[in-house]
Amino acid sequence: MDILKLIGRKALLFDDDISTRRKELEALVSNSRFLVIGGAGSIGQAVTREIFKRNPLALHVVDISENNMVELVRDIRSTLGYIDGDFRTFALDCGSNEYRALMNASEGYDYALNLSALKHVRSEKDPFTLMRLIEVNILNTIKTVQMAKAQGAKKYFCVSTDKAANPVNMMGASKRIMEMFLMRESESMVISTARFANVAFSDGSLLHGFNQRFAKRQPISAPYDVRRYFVTPQESGELCLMSCLLGENRDIFFPKLSEQLHLTTFSNIAERYLENLGYEPYHCSTEEEARDRSDELIASKRWPCYFFKSDTSGEKDFEEFFTDNETLDMNQFKNIGVIKNEAIFSSNMLDNFLEVIYDLRAQKIWEKSQIVDLFNEMLPDFDHKETGKYLDGRM
């Protein structure tokens, strides 16, 4: 399936920048040791492939998902084959004692890349999953950057999100707070990151759900009023690698907007997706109609679709990569912009955040409102959109 065609584009975004810096990237990778944390997720796999194909001295991949790790290895062996360097995978949680033991036993790494994240807006629906989101997106980032620093790594990269710019949901806000902690760590460690759009057909995404619904002959459901930017998995890997290897301390890379990268709706992609597979999208007026008429419609080469107006918590009408008060460098690359940051942070505020979170975690139970209040203290302009409705209540 042609992902570019489905998201309304004809060419990859970063071909020119990758081509211009091809020799530099190859030289840096081939003479370095890499650790990829969260390397079995969609973005992590893409980054791992970009490193692997440039023949690193060592490439070690850590991820909690044993099954996805197995598929990563099978995929690489079936396409790229083998390298002379040390390629190994470890099915570990980066917040665990086992991960710490691995770090103590390793020879060290030149570059540590953290691609692990809880990325779904739906993860904020209850206070317990929300605390897990904070652990993964913030606390584990602090732990892994400090371990990389202790081992003498020359660079730490951590993926962020476009939803960290003027966040309206707890997931995006958690990534913005993570960026604040990275500013503090950057005083003693070179750090860069990247904000980018939705990765088309990444695991767990709505577009990936289209594949699942089609395979199971189920209706396709999507909002018609939510606009998003989409990048391909390969583009996500390229942007992360460019930021890791070429970004200066505290740089945040993002894709420049252009005729190639534009906002599009999930419902438009759903229609192109079905037409590409030889089906006519059939608009149903309710979820019930879409479910009840599935067999009848699909048999006649019409696919039941339910497109709706978004009303769930944390949804943003459109996405943006930077805010008005951030300093930009739009000249260094052809299709990549760079946010230039100073090491501006409040240690007292960051320490208070950790104190409150650890106190809450020590309790037997906590409320979501306590965490929302803390996020509002950290981000005074945080415009959290709470409607009382969540995506788990949708088809």
Solvent accessible surface area in square Angstrom, and as a share of the most:
residue,aa,sasa,rsa
1,M,117,0.52
2,D,77,0.40
3,I,48,0.24
4,L,31,0.16
5,K,126,0.53
6,L,2,0.01
7,I,5,0.03
8,G,35,0.34
9,R,13,0.05
10,K,201,0.85
11,A,46,0.36
12,L,43,0.21
13,L,6,0.03
14,F,1,0.00
15,D,72,0.37
16,D,65,0.34
17,D,3,0.02
18,I,22,0.11
19,S,76,0.49
20,T,104,0.60
21,R,52,0.19
22,R,118,0.43
23,K,147,0.62
24,E,86,0.38
25,L,0,0.00
26,E,67,0.30
27,A,53,0.41
28,L,53,0.27
29,V,0,0.00
30,S,39,0.25
31,N,106,0.55
32,S,5,0.03
33,R,45,0.17
34,F,0,0.00
35,L,3,0.01
36,V,0,0.00
37,I,2,0.01
38,G,9,0.08
39,G,0,0.00
40,A,1,0.00
41,G,28,0.27
42,S,24,0.16
43,I,37,0.19
44,G,1,0.01
45,Q,34,0.15
46,A,8,0.06
47,V,0,0.00
48,T,0,0.00
49,R,71,0.26
50,E,6,0.03
51,I,0,0.00
52,F,2,0.01
53,K,99,0.42
54,R,27,0.10
55,N,68,0.35
56,P,1,0.01
57,L,98,0.49
58,A,0,0.00
59,L,0,0.00
60,H,4,0.02
61,V,0,0.00
62,V,1,0.00
63,D,15,0.08
64,I,110,0.56
65,S,34,0.22
66,E,115,0.51
67,N,121,0.62
68,N,48,0.25
69,M,8,0.03
70,V,63,0.36
71,E,89,0.40
72,L,0,0.00
73,V,42,0.24
74,R,155,0.57
75,D,45,0.23
76,I,0,0.00
77,R,78,0.29
78,S,92,0.59
79,T,83,0.48
80,L,60,0.30
81,G,16,0.16
82,Y,163,0.62
83,I,35,0.18
84,D,141,0.73
85,G,20,0.19
86,D,50,0.26
87,F,25,0.10
88,R,123,0.45
89,T,43,0.25
90,F,43,0.18
91,A,55,0.43
92,L,38,0.19
93,D,42,0.22
94,C,9,0.05
95,G,32,0.31
96,S,30,0.19
97,N,123,0.63
98,E,103,0.46
99,Y,2,0.01
100,R,116,0.42
101,A,58,0.45
102,L,26,0.13
103,M,6,0.03
104,N,122,0.62
105,A,86,0.67
106,S,28,0.18
107,E,154,0.69
108,G,10,0.09
109,Y,11,0.04
110,D,37,0.19
111,Y,12,0.04
112,A,1,0.01
113,L,0,0.00
114,N,0,0.00
115,L,14,0.07
116,S,22,0.14
117,A,39,0.30
118,L,40,0.20
119,K,85,0.36
120,H,60,0.27
121,V,16,0.09
122,R,87,0.32
123,S,12,0.07
124,E,1,0.00
125,K,78,0.33
126,D,35,0.18
127,P,24,0.15
128,F,107,0.45
129,T,44,0.25
130,L,0,0.00
131,M,6,0.03
132,R,83,0.30
133,L,0,0.00
134,I,0,0.00
135,E,39,0.17
136,V,9,0.05
137,N,0,0.00
138,I,1,0.00
139,L,4,0.02
140,N,3,0.02
141,T,3,0.02
142,I,20,0.10
143,K,67,0.29
144,T,2,0.01
145,V,0,0.00
146,Q,87,0.39
147,M,20,0.09
148,A,7,0.06
149,K,56,0.24
150,A,91,0.70
151,Q,56,0.25
152,G,60,0.58
153,A,10,0.08
154,K,112,0.47
155,K,9,0.04
156,Y,0,0.00
157,F,0,0.00
158,C,0,0.00
159,V,6,0.04
160,S,8,0.05
161,T,17,0.10
162,D,2,0.01
163,K,25,0.11
164,A,1,0.01
165,A,1,0.00
166,N,76,0.39
167,P,14,0.09
168,V,10,0.06
169,N,4,0.02
170,M,0,0.00
171,M,7,0.03
172,G,0,0.00
173,A,0,0.00
174,S,0,0.00
175,K,5,0.02
176,R,72,0.26
177,I,0,0.00
178,M,1,0.00
179,E,2,0.01
180,M,30,0.13
181,F,4,0.02
182,L,3,0.01
183,M,18,0.08
184,R,56,0.21
185,E,16,0.07
186,S,3,0.02
187,E,119,0.53
188,S,75,0.48
189,M,14,0.06
190,V,63,0.36
191,I,2,0.01
192,S,1,0.00
193,T,4,0.02
194,A,0,0.00
195,R,1,0.00
196,F,9,0.04
197,A,5,0.04
198,N,35,0.18
199,V,11,0.06
200,A,0,0.00
201,F,27,0.11
202,S,8,0.05
203,D,61,0.32
204,G,44,0.42
205,S,25,0.16
206,L,65,0.32
207,L,2,0.01
208,H,46,0.21
209,G,14,0.13
210,F,2,0.01
211,N,52,0.27
212,Q,66,0.29
213,R,67,0.25
214,F,52,0.22
215,A,83,0.64
216,K,115,0.49
217,R,127,0.46
218,Q,68,0.30
219,P,10,0.06
220,I,0,0.00
221,S,10,0.07
222,A,1,0.00
223,P,15,0.09
224,Y,109,0.42
225,D,40,0.21
226,V,3,0.02
227,R,101,0.37
228,R,8,0.03
229,Y,15,0.06
230,F,7,0.03
231,V,2,0.01
232,T,8,0.05
233,P,40,0.25
234,Q,73,0.32
235,E,0,0.00
236,S,1,0.00
237,G,0,0.00
238,E,6,0.03
239,L,1,0.01
240,C,0,0.00
241,L,0,0.00
242,M,0,0.00
243,S,0,0.00
244,C,1,0.00
245,L,17,0.09
246,L,26,0.13
247,G,9,0.09
248,E,107,0.48
249,N,46,0.24
250,R,47,0.17
251,D,2,0.01
252,I,3,0.02
253,F,0,0.00
254,F,1,0.01
255,P,1,0.00
256,K,34,0.15
257,L,96,0.48
258,S,52,0.33
259,E,171,0.77
260,Q,72,0.32
261,L,3,0.02
262,H,75,0.33
263,L,49,0.24
264,T,13,0.07
265,T,20,0.12
266,F,22,0.09
267,S,9,0.06
268,N,66,0.34
269,I,0,0.00
270,A,0,0.00
271,E,47,0.21
272,R,78,0.28
273,Y,3,0.01
274,L,0,0.00
275,E,104,0.47
276,N,65,0.33
277,L,57,0.28
278,G,46,0.44
279,Y,30,0.11
280,E,103,0.46
281,P,20,0.12
282,Y,58,0.22
283,H,108,0.48
284,C,10,0.06
285,S,91,0.59
286,T,59,0.34
287,E,34,0.15
288,E,97,0.44
289,E,45,0.20
290,A,0,0.00
291,R,116,0.42
292,D,119,0.62
293,R,64,0.23
294,S,10,0.06
295,D,112,0.58
296,E,90,0.40
297,L,0,0.00
298,I,5,0.02
299,A,82,0.64
300,S,56,0.36
301,K,105,0.45
302,R,72,0.26
303,W,2,0.01
304,P,0,0.00
305,C,0,0.00
306,Y,36,0.14
307,F,33,0.14
308,F,18,0.07
309,K,131,0.55
310,S,24,0.15
311,D,54,0.28
312,T,8,0.05
313,S,2,0.01
314,G,0,0.00
315,E,32,0.14
316,K,18,0.07
317,D,81,0.42
318,F,84,0.35
319,E,2,0.01
320,E,42,0.19
321,F,4,0.02
322,F,65,0.27
323,T,26,0.15
324,D,153,0.79
325,N,137,0.70
326,E,34,0.15
327,T,90,0.52
328,L,58,0.29
329,D,41,0.21
330,M,76,0.34
331,N,140,0.72
332,Q,70,0.31
333,F,7,0.03
334,K,129,0.55
335,N,27,0.14
336,I,0,0.00
337,G,0,0.00
338,V,0,0.00
339,I,0,0.00
340,K,62,0.26
341,N,37,0.19
342,E,122,0.55
343,A,33,0.25
344,I,141,0.71
345,F,57,0.24
346,S,48,0.31
347,S,47,0.30
348,N,128,0.66
349,M,70,0.31
350,L,1,0.01
351,D,70,0.36
352,N,60,0.31
353,F,0,0.00
354,L,31,0.16
355,E,107,0.48
356,V,48,0.27
357,I,0,0.00
358,Y,106,0.40
359,D,78,0.40
360,L,7,0.03
361,R,83,0.30
362,A,88,0.68
363,Q,86,0.38
364,K,210,0.89
365,I,106,0.54
366,W,38,0.13
367,E,100,0.45
368,K,31,0.13
369,S,67,0.43
370,Q,74,0.33
371,I,0,0.00
372,V,25,0.14
373,D,85,0.44
374,L,5,0.02
375,F,0,0.00
376,N,61,0.31
377,E,106,0.48
378,M,6,0.02
379,L,20,0.10
380,P,117,0.74
381,D,137,0.71
382,F,18,0.08
383,D,85,0.44
384,H,36,0.16
385,K,77,0.32
386,E,86,0.38
387,T,71,0.41
388,G,55,0.53
389,K,112,0.47
390,Y,49,0.18
391,L,44,0.22
392,D,75,0.39
393,G,72,0.69
394,R,62,0.23
395,M,71,0.31
